[in-house]
């Protein structure tokens, strides 16, 4: 019988604690943010608003007081580490050197939007960045976005202040609240997860467009339904509380923002986010081996491998697909263990067999030569990837010598790596960091 009073007393004490960090008293507001779906709208540097970093609340001493569970999910995520990401830091240094600093703000806007808007970045070394700007894509940045200018290249409208925007129409809090439909739609993610070249408008990342043009929107599945729910795939509803002081709700979005990056999360010490990324990769695809039931000795035999994108709402791979590598490791072994054919193995430098089936894009520079440096990219030379819910078929031909012991074992592994090993060697030094290779899925068959 005393619980309601204890709840109110506790909430009142918490309110007094927080009130000094707020610029206005609590009130309930309901404001629906208009959804805009303008494709490929470029945001020029001149349009970046000037907003002081001090206008944003720090998650470490503000948000976690009431939203501890959500804060813990975000802490250690790639959103949290978007600026601290050591691979990003190294690549940005190379890009800055190659372009004489021309694209510093363009690259950093996605990784430290508060730093760029506050004019604390550049300089490139981050020496002027406030602690809050170093925390990347953080709570108050996202929950004070009031609208969208379109899709891609950071087309968000930032309105820091006492009003925090989110998916609930009935929130009551010590800070002002506003309902935002935008926060529940893929268009929210699309403001940053589509990237076009700042000069030639070449599509460098098309994750939002891949989703938008695929089957998932027609089924009502938004980006948040996969990347902000527990585990791979759509796992709604997820009952819980947005705040430890708030009501139980039928669905709460999680905030680990899990993608496929198991490398940086591991480097920065988040075993949880590493595990979640690996789990998601392993749920994204499936393999099927199609072969003749009989082996023809002394002749070429054909085996087909079907690869299906069963779990990703975008292409496999997505994002920076000029460096992401998904490939087939295909091996044929005799009954006594002799390897008859092997495609997709690594050489001593960690490079993939050049004849292997690799799913990625190849960008070309102004001379039409392949480049992994997106700032030099002017065209797409090739794009071999797997759209959502689609299947591709790869054919393998190999000769089986007379006298080979049967049956033959066919083993196929779909492997994933965040970047080529040579690129990591160039950034960090030869074999200083060995990129992990994740086995997404496997298939095995025998033929007589």
URWO-V214171 format. One record per backbone hydrogen bond with DSSP energy under -1.0 kcal/mol. CO is the residue of the C=O (numbers start at 1). NH is the residue of the N-H. If there is no record, write none. Layout:
# URWO-V214171
co:CO nh:NH
co:CO nh:NH
This chain:
# URWO-V214171
co:2 nh:6
co:3 nh:7
co:4 nh:8
co:5 nh:9
co:6 nh:10
co:7 nh:11
co:8 nh:12
co:9 nh:13
co:10 nh:14
co:11 nh:15
co:12 nh:16
co:13 nh:17
co:14 nh:18
co:15 nh:19
co:18 nh:21
co:19 nh:22
co:38 nh:151
co:44 nh:47
co:45 nh:48
co:52 nh:55
co:53 nh:56
co:58 nh:61
co:59 nh:64
co:63 nh:66
co:63 nh:67
co:66 nh:244
co:67 nh:71
co:68 nh:72
co:69 nh:73
co:70 nh:74
co:71 nh:75
co:74 nh:77
co:77 nh:81
co:79 nh:82
co:79 nh:137
co:81 nh:85
co:85 nh:89
co:86 nh:90
co:87 nh:91
co:88 nh:92
co:89 nh:93
co:90 nh:94
co:91 nh:95
co:92 nh:96
co:93 nh:97
co:94 nh:98
co:95 nh:99
co:96 nh:101
co:99 nh:102
co:101 nh:104
co:103 nh:107
co:104 nh:108
co:105 nh:109
co:108 nh:112
co:112 nh:116
co:113 nh:117
co:114 nh:118
co:115 nh:120
co:115 nh:121
co:116 nh:119
co:117 nh:51
co:123 nh:126
co:126 nh:129
co:130 nh:134
co:136 nh:138
co:138 nh:142
co:139 nh:143
co:142 nh:145
co:143 nh:165
co:144 nh:159
co:147 nh:157
co:155 nh:149
co:157 nh:146
co:164 nh:178
co:166 nh:180
co:176 nh:164
co:178 nh:166
co:181 nh:184
co:182 nh:185
co:185 nh:188
co:186 nh:190
co:189 nh:192
co:189 nh:193
co:190 nh:152
co:191 nh:154
co:191 nh:155
co:193 nh:208
co:194 nh:153
co:195 nh:204
co:195 nh:205
co:197 nh:201
co:202 nh:197
co:205 nh:195
co:206 nh:210
co:207 nh:211
co:208 nh:212
co:209 nh:213
co:211 nh:214
co:216 nh:219
co:216 nh:221
co:217 nh:220
co:223 nh:226
co:223 nh:227
co:224 nh:228
co:228 nh:254
co:238 nh:252
co:240 nh:249
co:243 nh:246
co:249 nh:240
co:260 nh:262
co:263 nh:267
co:264 nh:268
co:265 nh:270
co:266 nh:269
co:270 nh:274
co:271 nh:275
co:272 nh:276
co:273 nh:277
co:274 nh:278
co:275 nh:279
co:276 nh:280
co:277 nh:281
co:278 nh:282
co:281 nh:284
co:284 nh:311
co:286 nh:308
co:288 nh:306
co:290 nh:304
co:293 nh:448
co:296 nh:299
co:299 nh:400
co:301 nh:398
co:303 nh:396
co:304 nh:290
co:305 nh:394
co:306 nh:288
co:307 nh:392
co:308 nh:286
co:308 nh:310
co:309 nh:389
co:316 nh:386
co:319 nh:321
co:320 nh:323
co:320 nh:324
co:321 nh:361
co:325 nh:417
co:326 nh:359
co:327 nh:415
co:329 nh:413
co:330 nh:343
co:331 nh:411
co:332 nh:340
co:332 nh:341
co:333 nh:409
co:334 nh:337
co:338 nh:334
co:341 nh:332
co:343 nh:330
co:345 nh:353
co:347 nh:350
co:351 nh:347
co:353 nh:356
co:357 nh:328
co:359 nh:326
co:360 nh:384
co:362 nh:381
co:362 nh:382
co:363 nh:371
co:364 nh:378
co:364 nh:379
co:365 nh:368
co:369 nh:365
co:373 nh:376
co:379 nh:364
co:382 nh:362
co:384 nh:360
co:386 nh:316
co:387 nh:390
co:390 nh:309
co:392 nh:307
co:394 nh:305
co:396 nh:303
co:398 nh:301
co:400 nh:298
co:401 nh:404
co:405 nh:335
co:408 nh:447
co:409 nh:333
co:410 nh:445
co:411 nh:331
co:412 nh:443
co:413 nh:329
co:414 nh:440
co:415 nh:327
co:416 nh:438
co:417 nh:325
co:420 nh:424
co:421 nh:425
co:422 nh:426
co:423 nh:427
co:424 nh:428
co:425 nh:429
co:429 nh:432
co:438 nh:416
co:441 nh:414
co:443 nh:412
co:445 nh:410
co:447 nh:408
